[in-house]
Amino acid sequence: MEAGAFKAALGHACAARIEERMSVTVLELTDPRWADFVARQPSATPFHHPSWGVLIADCYGFRAFAVATSDAAGEIEAGLPVVEVRHLRGEPKWVALPYTDYCPPLAPAPRGETDLVCALRQASKAAGVQRVEVRAPIEGASSVSHGALRHVIPLERDSARVYASFRSSVRRHIAQAERRGVTIRQAESPEDLVNTFYRLHLRTRRRFGVPIQPRRFFRMLWESVIRTGLGSVLIAEASGSPVAAEVFLSWNGTTISKFSASDERAWSLRANNLITWHLIKTACEQGSRSLDFGRTDPGSEGLSMFKRSWGAVEQPLCYGTLGAGPEPAPSMGGKAGHWLASAIRHGPPVVCRAAGEALYRYAA
C-alpha cells in the first residue's frame, strides 16, 4: 500500500475507533477532570501538571488545553497537554509542550496511546491545525531526532547510596566546594528568583550567546509553580555573594533540573557541583524516583560527560510529529544567527534581554 493510501486508511480506522469505543475530549488545563486524571498517573511529571502548561500559555500569549480520550461514562482514559502556537506569519501548530524537554503521552490503558493519536488527529483537523508536535516518541507519529540526549539519574530514599554512585571526581569537587566555604540556601521570596537567579541566568545566557527568557516568565514561574510547591530555587553563595543557582520542578516522584546558572569567575569554587548534590539530596528527601537533567544538544559533549559523572543514564531524545513532515533542525549557523550570538556575547546585558523579549516567543 502506498504512503498516501496508508494514511487515508489510518484516518478511516481512527474515525471508526473513536466512533465505536471512545470520545474525544478537548478541555482546559484548569478543568478539574484533567488535574484529577494527571494526579492518578504514576508516569506524570511536573510538565504534565496543569500549572506548567498554563504558565507557558499565559506568559507568551498562547492557548493551553488538553486532548484526551474518554470512555462512555466520561472518564478520561488517555491524554496530553497541548499549547496552540500562533505567530503573525505561518500556520498554527499544536505543541506538547513548548519550552519542554520531554512530555510523553499519558496512556496507561491497553491501546490507549493508539486511541490518543487518533484523538489528536481528529481534534487538530477539526481545529484547522495541520501539524502536531509531541516532545516524546508517540505511536503512529513520524519520529524526529536532532541528536539530542536526555540524562536521568535513578534515585532512592537513601541519598548516601546515590552519592556512592558518583564518580570520584564528582565527590572530590563536592568536598572541595565545602572546604572553600560555599553554602547552599533555598529561595524564600520572589526576589531570589526574579533578581538573584535572573542575574546569574543572564550572565550564563550571554556567555552562550543566546537570548534570555522574558523577565516576566520568572515572576509568573514563582507565582504558579514555586509558590504552590511544585518546585524550588537553590542558590549557592560564597562570602555572602551568589555564585550559582538552580531552578527545579518536583512533583509526583519526578524532579526536573530546569534552569542552571553560574558566575564563571567563581568556577574554581566548584559551586555547581555542590548545588547539584544538594538538588539530588533534596529530591531523595522528597521521595523522587528520578532526577531528569534535561536536554543536552548535539556538540555538548562536555555537558554530557558532566551529567554522566553523576550516574545519569543517557538516552536519545526523540520527538513525534503528526501531520506535516518534520521541520528541519533549528540552526544558529546562518549569518543572522551568528550576528545575534556575537551581539549578545559582546554587547551589554540589555542586548540579551531585548532579544529575549522580542524573539523568545518564536522559539515555541
KEKE-3310 file (N, C-alpha, C; in steps of 0.2 Angstrom, whole numbers, plus 5000, padded with zeros to 4 digits):
npx = (5004:5003:5010:5001:4989:4989:4989:4977:4969:4972:4967:4953:4952:4955:4944:4933:4937:4936:4922:4916:4921:4926:4927:4932:4939:4942:4949:4950:4966:4964:4953:4945:4944:4955:4966:4963:4964:4978:4984:4982:4991:5005:5016:5016:5024:5031:5029:5017:5008:4994:4998:5011:5009:4999:5006:5016:5007:5000:5011:5017:5006:4998:4987:4982:4978:4970:4971:4961:4955:4940:4930:4913:4907:4912:4925:4942:4953:4966:4978:4985:4994:4993:4999:4993:5001:5003:5009:5013:5015:5013:5006:4995:5001:5000:5008:5016:5025:5028:5045:5049:5057:5054:5039:5029:5015:5001:4995:4989:4981:4978:4980:4979:4988:4987:4974:4974:4982:4974:4964:4971:4973:4960:4955:4964:4962:4949:4951:4958:4971:4987:4998:5005:5016:5025:5033:5040:5043:5029:5016:5013:5017:5027:5044:5057:5073:5086:5098:5099:5101:5095:5096:5095:5094:5093:5084:5084:5078:5088:5100:5114:5118:5115:5125:5136:5137:5142:5155:5172:5178:5168:5163:5175:5175:5164:5167:5178:5171:5164:5175:5180:5170:5158:5141:5124:5107:5090:5078:5068:5059:5051:5060:5072:5072:5068:5077:5090:5093:5090:5100:5111:5108:5106:5119:5124:5117:5121:5135:5134:5128:5115:5097:5089:5075:5060:5059:5047:5043:5049:5044:5031:5033:5037:5025:5015:5021:5033:5029:5017:5022:5027:5040:5057:5070:5087:5101:5118:5131:5146:5156:5145:5140:5130:5134:5131:5116:5100:5085:5072:5059:5047:5037:5026:5035:5045:5059:5065:5078:5078:5083:5099:5112:5127:5141:5155:5167:5168:5170:5181:5178:5169:5155:5144:5145:5142:5129:5122:5123:5116:5103:5100:5100:5089:5079:5079:5075:5062:5056:5057:5058:5067:5079:5078:5090:5087:5088:5101:5110:5116:5134:5138:5147:5155:5145:5137:5146:5148:5135:5134:5144:5137:5131:5120:5108:5110:5100:5094:5085:5070:5057:5039:5029:5014:5005:5010:5026:5042:5050:5065:5080:5083:5094:5109:5118:5117:5120:5113:5110:5123:5127:5118:5122:5135:5132:5125:5135:5145:5140:5131:5122:5108:5106:5105:5094:5084:5083:5078:5065:5060:5061:5060:5047:5045:5052:5044)
npy = (4994:5011:5026:5037:5031:5023:5032:5037:5026:5024:5036:5033:5022:5027:5036:5027:5019:5029:5032:5020:5016:5026:5043:5059:5072:5089:5099:5112:5116:5120:5113:5103:5089:5086:5089:5079:5067:5068:5067:5054:5047:5037:5040:5053:5069:5084:5092:5088:5093:5104:5117:5120:5120:5131:5141:5143:5146:5158:5167:5169:5172:5161:5148:5135:5118:5102:5087:5073:5056:5048:5037:5029:5033:5046:5046:5050:5042:5043:5055:5071:5086:5102:5115:5128:5136:5151:5162:5178:5176:5161:5145:5139:5128:5113:5110:5099:5099:5117:5124:5113:5099:5085:5077:5065:5055:5052:5037:5025:5013:4998:5000:5013:5023:5022:5026:5039:5045:5045:5053:5065:5067:5069:5080:5090:5091:5096:5108:5115:5114:5108:5102:5093:5093:5082:5081:5069:5051:5044:5033:5029:5041:5052:5050:5061:5066:5076:5072:5075:5072:5064:5064:5055:5052:5038:5038:5035:5033:5033:5044:5043:5031:5035:5045:5037:5032:5042:5048:5047:5060:5069:5068:5072:5086:5091:5090:5099:5111:5113:5114:5126:5135:5137:5139:5133:5139:5139:5147:5160:5170:5179:5188:5181:5173:5181:5191:5188:5175:5178:5187:5179:5170:5178:5181:5169:5165:5175:5172:5160:5166:5167:5172:5178:5172:5181:5193:5193:5180:5173:5179:5175:5161:5160:5163:5153:5141:5139:5145:5137:5125:5116:5116:5123:5134:5134:5142:5145:5152:5161:5169:5177:5181:5177:5164:5153:5145:5136:5131:5120:5108:5099:5085:5072:5061:5064:5074:5088:5096:5112:5125:5131:5141:5151:5160:5163:5167:5162:5148:5140:5137:5127:5127:5123:5110:5107:5113:5105:5092:5095:5097:5084:5078:5084:5080:5066:5066:5071:5061:5058:5048:5049:5060:5071:5077:5085:5091:5088:5096:5092:5091:5096:5089:5090:5094:5083:5073:5078:5076:5062:5059:5059:5048:5047:5040:5039:5044:5043:5057:5058:5065:5066:5068:5073:5074:5087:5086:5083:5097:5106:5104:5117:5130:5139:5143:5152:5168:5178:5172:5170:5183:5188:5180:5184:5198:5197:5190:5200:5212:5224:5219:5222:5219:5205:5204:5211:5204:5192:5197:5201:5190:5177:5171:5166:5154:5144)
npz = (5000:4996:5003:5004:5003:5014:5024:5023:5025:5038:5044:5042:5050:5062:5064:5064:5076:5086:5085:5089:5101:5110:5115:5110:5119:5122:5133:5145:5153:5166:5170:5182:5179:5171:5180:5190:5183:5179:5191:5195:5188:5188:5180:5176:5175:5182:5170:5165:5174:5177:5180:5173:5159:5158:5163:5153:5142:5147:5149:5136:5128:5122:5119:5130:5133:5135:5126:5126:5128:5131:5141:5139:5151:5153:5159:5159:5149:5142:5139:5134:5137:5128:5119:5109:5096:5089:5077:5070:5056:5046:5048:5062:5075:5085:5100:5111:5124:5122:5125:5133:5138:5138:5136:5138:5131:5141:5144:5150:5148:5139:5121:5123:5119:5105:5103:5108:5099:5087:5092:5093:5080:5075:5083:5080:5066:5066:5071:5062:5061:5055:5060:5073:5086:5097:5112:5114:5109:5100:5097:5080:5075:5065:5068:5075:5077:5083:5087:5100:5118:5133:5150:5164:5182:5192:5208:5226:5242:5251:5251:5253:5247:5234:5232:5233:5220:5212:5202:5207:5205:5205:5218:5224:5220:5226:5240:5239:5236:5248:5258:5254:5258:5252:5252:5253:5250:5251:5240:5247:5244:5230:5225:5226:5215:5204:5204:5210:5205:5192:5188:5188:5178:5167:5165:5162:5150:5141:5140:5132:5121:5118:5118:5133:5143:5144:5158:5165:5164:5174:5185:5184:5185:5198:5205:5200:5200:5209:5221:5224:5228:5218:5214:5216:5221:5222:5229:5228:5238:5241:5252:5255:5243:5229:5218:5210:5204:5204:5196:5200:5196:5205:5207:5210:5211:5202:5199:5191:5183:5178:5175:5175:5182:5183:5189:5180:5185:5197:5195:5200:5213:5213:5215:5207:5207:5221:5222:5214:5220:5232:5226:5222:5234:5240:5231:5234:5248:5246:5241:5227:5213:5202:5194:5182:5171:5160:5143:5132:5120:5103:5101:5113:5122:5133:5143:5142:5148:5160:5166:5165:5174:5186:5187:5179:5167:5150:5136:5120:5113:5106:5096:5092:5077:5070:5056:5045:5038:5047:5054:5049:5058:5071:5068:5071:5063:5052:5044:5051:5063:5068:5069:5079:5090:5092:5095:5107:5115:5116:5118:5129:5144:5141:5127:5127:5135:5128:5116:5120:5124:5112:5104:5110:5111:5098:5098:5101)
capx = (5000:5007:5010:4995:4983:4990:4987:4970:4966:4973:4962:4947:4952:4954:4937:4929:4938:4933:4915:4914:4923:4928:4925:4937:4938:4947:4947:4955:4970:4961:4947:4947:4945:4962:4970:4962:4967:4985:4986:4982:4996:5012:5021:5015:5029:5029:5027:5010:5004:4991:5002:5016:5006:4995:5012:5018:5002:4999:5017:5018:5000:4996:4981:4984:4972:4972:4967:4960:4950:4936:4925:4906:4905:4916:4931:4947:4957:4972:4978:4991:4993:4994:4998:4992:5006:5001:5013:5010:5015:5013:5000:4996:5003:5000:5015:5015:5024:5034:5049:5048:5062:5051:5032:5026:5008:4999:4990:4990:4977:4980:4978:4977:4992:4984:4967:4976:4985:4968:4960:4975:4972:4953:4954:4968:4959:4943:4953:4961:4978:4989:5004:5005:5022:5025:5040:5042:5040:5022:5015:5009:5019:5034:5049:5062:5079:5091:5105:5099:5101:5092:5100:5091:5098:5088:5085:5081:5077:5095:5104:5121:5119:5116:5131:5141:5137:5145:5162:5176:5180:5162:5164:5181:5173:5159:5171:5182:5167:5163:5181:5181:5165:5152:5135:5118:5101:5084:5074:5062:5055:5051:5066:5078:5071:5067:5083:5096:5094:5090:5106:5116:5105:5108:5126:5125:5114:5126:5141:5132:5126:5108:5093:5086:5068:5057:5059:5040:5042:5051:5039:5025:5035:5037:5018:5011:5025:5037:5025:5012:5026:5029:5047:5060:5076:5093:5106:5125:5134:5152:5157:5139:5138:5128:5139:5127:5109:5097:5078:5070:5052:5047:5031:5024:5040:5050:5062:5067:5083:5075:5087:5105:5116:5133:5146:5161:5173:5169:5170:5186:5175:5165:5149:5140:5144:5139:5122:5119:5122:5110:5097:5099:5098:5083:5075:5079:5071:5055:5053:5058:5061:5072:5081:5079:5094:5085:5090:5108:5110:5122:5140:5139:5150:5157:5139:5135:5151:5146:5129:5135:5148:5133:5127:5114:5108:5109:5095:5092:5079:5066:5050:5035:5026:5008:5003:5015:5033:5046:5053:5072:5083:5084:5101:5111:5123:5116:5123:5109:5111:5130:5127:5115:5126:5140:5130:5124:5141:5150:5136:5129:5116:5102:5105:5102:5087:5080:5082:5073:5058:5057:5062:5059:5041:5045:5056:5040)
capy = (5000:5017:5030:5041:5026:5020:5037:5038:5020:5025:5041:5030:5017:5031:5038:5021:5018:5034:5032:5014:5014:5031:5050:5064:5077:5094:5103:5117:5113:5121:5109:5098:5082:5085:5088:5073:5062:5068:5066:5047:5044:5037:5042:5060:5073:5091:5095:5087:5096:5110:5124:5121:5122:5137:5146:5144:5150:5165:5171:5170:5173:5156:5144:5129:5114:5095:5082:5067:5051:5047:5031:5030:5037:5052:5046:5051:5036:5045:5062:5075:5094:5104:5123:5130:5141:5155:5168:5183:5173:5154:5141:5137:5121:5111:5108:5096:5106:5121:5125:5107:5094:5079:5076:5059:5055:5048:5032:5019:5008:4995:5003:5020:5028:5022:5030:5046:5048:5046:5059:5071:5069:5071:5086:5095:5093:5100:5115:5118:5113:5103:5099:5092:5091:5079:5081:5062:5047:5043:5028:5031:5048:5052:5051:5065:5066:5080:5070:5077:5067:5065:5061:5054:5049:5035:5040:5031:5037:5034:5048:5041:5026:5038:5048:5032:5030:5047:5047:5050:5067:5072:5068:5077:5093:5092:5091:5105:5117:5113:5117:5133:5139:5138:5137:5132:5140:5138:5153:5161:5176:5180:5192:5176:5170:5187:5196:5184:5170:5181:5190:5174:5167:5182:5181:5162:5166:5180:5168:5156:5169:5165:5176:5175:5172:5187:5193:5191:5172:5171:5182:5170:5155:5160:5163:5147:5134:5139:5146:5132:5119:5112:5117:5127:5138:5133:5147:5144:5158:5161:5175:5180:5183:5172:5162:5148:5144:5130:5131:5114:5107:5092:5083:5065:5057:5066:5080:5090:5102:5116:5130:5131:5147:5152:5166:5159:5170:5158:5141:5136:5135:5121:5128:5120:5103:5107:5114:5099:5087:5097:5096:5077:5076:5087:5076:5060:5068:5072:5054:5057:5041:5050:5067:5072:5083:5088:5090:5090:5097:5089:5095:5097:5083:5092:5094:5075:5070:5081:5073:5055:5058:5059:5042:5048:5036:5043:5041:5048:5061:5058:5068:5063:5073:5071:5079:5089:5082:5086:5103:5105:5106:5124:5131:5146:5143:5157:5174:5181:5168:5171:5190:5189:5177:5189:5204:5195:5189:5206:5218:5225:5214:5224:5216:5198:5204:5214:5199:5188:5200:5201:5183:5170:5168:5162:5148:5139)
capz = (5000:4995:5009:5004:5004:5021:5029:5022:5029:5045:5046:5042:5056:5068:5065:5066:5083:5090:5085:5092:5108:5114:5113:5110:5124:5122:5139:5148:5158:5173:5171:5187:5177:5169:5186:5193:5179:5179:5198:5196:5183:5191:5175:5175:5178:5183:5164:5164:5179:5173:5181:5168:5153:5159:5164:5146:5138:5150:5148:5129:5124:5118:5122:5133:5134:5135:5122:5129:5126:5137:5140:5139:5157:5153:5162:5154:5148:5140:5137:5133:5137:5122:5118:5102:5095:5083:5076:5065:5050:5046:5051:5069:5076:5092:5103:5118:5125:5120:5131:5137:5135:5137:5139:5134:5132:5147:5141:5154:5146:5133:5116:5125:5115:5098:5103:5109:5092:5083:5095:5091:5073:5074:5086:5076:5060:5067:5073:5056:5063:5051:5062:5080:5088:5104:5114:5116:5104:5101:5092:5074:5073:5062:5073:5073:5082:5080:5090:5107:5123:5139:5156:5170:5187:5196:5215:5231:5249:5255:5247:5253:5241:5227:5232:5231:5213:5208:5200:5212:5203:5207:5226:5226:5219:5231:5246:5238:5237:5255:5261:5252:5261:5248:5256:5249:5253:5247:5239:5251:5241:5223:5223:5225:5208:5199:5204:5211:5200:5185:5186:5186:5172:5161:5164:5158:5143:5137:5139:5127:5115:5117:5122:5139:5143:5147:5165:5167:5164:5181:5190:5184:5187:5206:5207:5198:5201:5215:5227:5225:5230:5213:5213:5221:5218:5226:5227:5231:5240:5243:5256:5255:5236:5224:5213:5206:5206:5201:5197:5198:5197:5208:5208:5208:5211:5197:5199:5184:5183:5173:5174:5179:5181:5187:5188:5178:5188:5203:5194:5204:5219:5212:5217:5203:5210:5227:5221:5211:5226:5236:5222:5222:5241:5241:5228:5238:5254:5244:5238:5220:5210:5197:5193:5175:5170:5154:5136:5130:5112:5100:5101:5120:5125:5140:5147:5143:5152:5167:5168:5166:5180:5192:5187:5174:5162:5144:5132:5114:5114:5100:5096:5087:5073:5067:5050:5040:5039:5052:5052:5049:5065:5071:5067:5073:5058:5047:5046:5056:5070:5071:5071:5085:5095:5094:5098:5114:5119:5116:5119:5136:5145:5138:5121:5128:5137:5122:5111:5123:5124:5105:5100:5113:5110:5092:5099:5104)
cpx = (5004:5006:5003:4989:4983:4987:4980:4966:4967:4968:4955:4946:4951:4947:4932:4930:4935:4926:4913:4915:4925:4926:4931:4935:4944:4944:4952:4959:4968:4955:4949:4948:4952:4967:4969:4965:4975:4988:4986:4987:5003:5017:5021:5021:5027:5026:5020:5005:5001:4995:5007:5013:5002:5001:5014:5013:5001:5005:5018:5012:4997:4990:4983:4977:4975:4968:4967:4955:4946:4931:4918:4904:4908:4922:4937:4952:4965:4972:4985:4990:4996:4994:4998:4997:5004:5006:5010:5010:5016:5007:5001:4998:5001:5006:5013:5022:5029:5038:5050:5052:5058:5044:5029:5019:5006:4993:4991:4986:4979:4976:4977:4981:4989:4978:4969:4978:4979:4964:4964:4974:4965:4953:4958:4965:4953:4945:4957:4969:4981:4995:5004:5012:5022:5032:5042:5040:5033:5020:5011:5012:5026:5039:5055:5067:5084:5098:5105:5099:5097:5095:5096:5095:5092:5090:5082:5081:5084:5100:5112:5122:5119:5122:5137:5142:5140:5152:5166:5178:5174:5162:5169:5179:5168:5162:5175:5177:5165:5169:5182:5175:5159:5146:5129:5112:5095:5080:5069:5057:5055:5058:5072:5078:5072:5073:5089:5098:5094:5096:5111:5114:5107:5115:5128:5123:5119:5132:5140:5130:5119:5103:5090:5078:5066:5057:5052:5039:5044:5047:5033:5027:5035:5029:5014:5015:5028:5033:5020:5016:5027:5036:5051:5067:5082:5098:5113:5128:5141:5154:5151:5137:5136:5133:5136:5120:5105:5089:5076:5062:5052:5040:5030:5029:5046:5052:5066:5072:5081:5080:5093:5109:5122:5137:5152:5167:5174:5169:5175:5183:5171:5158:5143:5139:5141:5131:5118:5118:5116:5103:5095:5097:5091:5078:5074:5074:5064:5052:5053:5061:5067:5073:5082:5084:5092:5089:5097:5109:5117:5128:5142:5142:5152:5151:5137:5140:5149:5140:5130:5139:5144:5129:5121:5114:5106:5105:5094:5085:5076:5059:5046:5031:5020:5007:5008:5022:5037:5049:5061:5074:5084:5092:5103:5117:5123:5119:5119:5110:5118:5130:5124:5119:5131:5138:5128:5130:5145:5146:5134:5123:5110:5101:5102:5095:5082:5078:5078:5066:5055:5057:5060:5052:5041:5049:5051:5038)
cpy = (5006:5021:5034:5037:5024:5025:5038:5032:5021:5030:5038:5025:5021:5034:5033:5019:5023:5034:5026:5014:5020:5038:5054:5070:5082:5099:5107:5114:5114:5117:5104:5091:5081:5084:5082:5067:5062:5066:5058:5043:5043:5040:5049:5064:5080:5095:5094:5090:5103:5116:5125:5124:5129:5143:5148:5149:5157:5169:5173:5171:5168:5153:5137:5125:5107:5092:5076:5062:5049:5041:5033:5034:5044:5052:5046:5045:5037:5052:5065:5083:5096:5112:5124:5136:5144:5161:5172:5180:5165:5151:5140:5130:5120:5108:5105:5094:5110:5122:5119:5102:5087:5078:5071:5059:5050:5043:5026:5012:5004:4999:5011:5025:5028:5026:5037:5049:5049:5052:5065:5073:5072:5078:5092:5097:5097:5107:5118:5118:5107:5099:5099:5089:5088:5079:5074:5058:5045:5038:5031:5038:5047:5054:5056:5066:5071:5079:5073:5071:5069:5061:5061:5050:5045:5037:5035:5036:5039:5038:5046:5036:5030:5042:5043:5031:5036:5045:5050:5057:5071:5073:5072:5084:5095:5094:5098:5111:5118:5116:5124:5138:5141:5135:5137:5134:5140:5145:5154:5167:5176:5184:5187:5173:5176:5191:5192:5179:5173:5184:5185:5170:5171:5182:5174:5162:5170:5176:5163:5159:5168:5170:5173:5176:5179:5187:5191:5184:5170:5173:5177:5163:5154:5159:5156:5141:5134:5140:5141:5125:5114:5112:5122:5130:5137:5139:5145:5151:5157:5168:5180:5183:5177:5170:5156:5148:5139:5131:5123:5113:5100:5091:5076:5060:5058:5073:5082:5096:5106:5121:5130:5138:5148:5158:5162:5161:5166:5151:5137:5134:5129:5121:5124:5112:5102:5108:5108:5093:5089:5096:5088:5075:5078:5082:5069:5061:5068:5066:5054:5051:5043:5058:5067:5079:5087:5087:5092:5090:5094:5094:5098:5091:5084:5091:5087:5072:5072:5077:5065:5054:5057:5052:5042:5043:5040:5040:5046:5051:5062:5061:5065:5069:5070:5076:5081:5086:5086:5092:5102:5107:5113:5125:5138:5147:5149:5163:5178:5178:5170:5179:5191:5186:5181:5195:5203:5194:5195:5212:5219:5220:5216:5221:5209:5199:5207:5208:5194:5190:5200:5194:5177:5167:5164:5156:5142:5134)
cpz = (5000:5002:5010:5006:5011:5025:5029:5026:5036:5048:5047:5049:5062:5069:5067:5074:5087:5091:5089:5099:5113:5111:5114:5115:5123:5128:5142:5153:5165:5175:5177:5185:5174:5175:5189:5189:5179:5186:5199:5192:5186:5186:5174:5178:5179:5176:5162:5168:5175:5174:5176:5162:5153:5160:5157:5142:5140:5148:5140:5124:5119:5121:5124:5134:5134:5130:5125:5126:5132:5135:5140:5145:5157:5156:5157:5155:5146:5138:5137:5134:5131:5122:5110:5101:5088:5083:5071:5058:5051:5049:5058:5069:5083:5094:5110:5121:5123:5126:5136:5134:5134:5140:5135:5135:5138:5145:5144:5151:5140:5127:5117:5121:5108:5098:5104:5102:5088:5086:5093:5084:5072:5077:5082:5069:5060:5068:5067:5057:5059:5054:5070:5082:5096:5106:5118:5110:5106:5095:5086:5071:5069:5068:5071:5079:5079:5084:5097:5112:5129:5144:5162:5176:5191:5204:5219:5237:5252:5250:5247:5248:5235:5227:5230:5224:5209:5207:5206:5211:5206:5215:5228:5225:5224:5238:5245:5239:5245:5259:5259:5254:5257:5252:5251:5253:5248:5246:5244:5249:5234:5221:5222:5218:5203:5199:5205:5206:5193:5183:5184:5179:5166:5160:5160:5151:5138:5135:5133:5121:5113:5121:5128:5139:5146:5154:5168:5168:5171:5186:5190:5186:5195:5208:5206:5200:5208:5221:5229:5227:5224:5211:5218:5217:5224:5224:5231:5232:5242:5246:5255:5248:5232:5219:5208:5208:5202:5202:5195:5199:5200:5210:5206:5207:5205:5199:5193:5185:5177:5171:5178:5177:5185:5185:5186:5181:5195:5202:5198:5210:5219:5215:5213:5205:5216:5227:5218:5216:5230:5233:5223:5229:5242:5238:5231:5244:5252:5241:5231:5218:5205:5197:5186:5174:5164:5148:5136:5123:5109:5100:5108:5124:5132:5145:5148:5148:5159:5170:5169:5172:5186:5192:5183:5169:5155:5139:5126:5115:5107:5101:5091:5084:5070:5062:5046:5042:5044:5050:5053:5056:5065:5071:5068:5068:5053:5049:5052:5063:5073:5073:5078:5091:5097:5097:5105:5118:5121:5118:5127:5137:5142:5131:5122:5130:5132:5117:5114:5123:5117:5102:5103:5112:5103:5092:5100:5098)
residu = (MET:GLU:ALA:GLY:ALA:PHE:LYS:ALA:ALA:LEU:GLY:HIS:ALA:CYS:ALA:ALA:ARG:ILE:GLU:GLU:ARG:MET:SER:VAL:THR:VAL:LEU:GLU:LEU:THR:ASP:PRO:ARG:TRP:ALA:ASP:PHE:VAL:ALA:ARG:GLN:PRO:SER:ALA:THR:PRO:PHE:HIS:HIS:PRO:SER:TRP:GLY:VAL:LEU:ILE:ALA:ASP:CYS:TYR:GLY:PHE:ARG:ALA:PHE:ALA:VAL:ALA:THR:SER:ASP:ALA:ALA:GLY:GLU:ILE:GLU:ALA:GLY:LEU:PRO:VAL:VAL:GLU:VAL:ARG:HIS:LEU:ARG:GLY:GLU:PRO:LYS:TRP:VAL:ALA:LEU:PRO:TYR:THR:ASP:TYR:CYS:PRO:PRO:LEU:ALA:PRO:ALA:PRO:ARG:GLY:GLU:THR:ASP:LEU:VAL:CYS:ALA:LEU:ARG:GLN:ALA:SER:LYS:ALA:ALA:GLY:VAL:GLN:ARG:VAL:GLU:VAL:ARG:ALA:PRO:ILE:GLU:GLY:ALA:SER:SER:VAL:SER:HIS:GLY:ALA:LEU:ARG:HIS:VAL:ILE:PRO:LEU:GLU:ARG:ASP:SER:ALA:ARG:VAL:TYR:ALA:SER:PHE:ARG:SER:SER:VAL:ARG:ARG:HIS:ILE:ALA:GLN:ALA:GLU:ARG:ARG:GLY:VAL:THR:ILE:ARG:GLN:ALA:GLU:SER:PRO:GLU:ASP:LEU:VAL:ASN:THR:PHE:TYR:ARG:LEU:HIS:LEU:ARG:THR:ARG:ARG:ARG:PHE:GLY:VAL:PRO:ILE:GLN:PRO:ARG:ARG:PHE:PHE:ARG:MET:LEU:TRP:GLU:SER:VAL:ILE:ARG:THR:GLY:LEU:GLY:SER:VAL:LEU:ILE:ALA:GLU:ALA:SER:GLY:SER:PRO:VAL:ALA:ALA:GLU:VAL:PHE:LEU:SER:TRP:ASN:GLY:THR:THR:ILE:SER:LYS:PHE:SER:ALA:SER:ASP:GLU:ARG:ALA:TRP:SER:LEU:ARG:ALA:ASN:ASN:LEU:ILE:THR:TRP:HIS:LEU:ILE:LYS:THR:ALA:CYS:GLU:GLN:GLY:SER:ARG:SER:LEU:ASP:PHE:GLY:ARG:THR:ASP:PRO:GLY:SER:GLU:GLY:LEU:SER:MET:PHE:LYS:ARG:SER:TRP:GLY:ALA:VAL:GLU:GLN:PRO:LEU:CYS:TYR:GLY:THR:LEU:GLY:ALA:GLY:PRO:GLU:PRO:ALA:PRO:SER:MET:GLY:GLY:LYS:ALA:GLY:HIS:TRP:LEU:ALA:SER:ALA:ILE:ARG:HIS:GLY:PRO:PRO:VAL:VAL:CYS:ARG:ALA:ALA:GLY:GLU:ALA:LEU:TYR:ARG:TYR:ALA:ALA)
# end
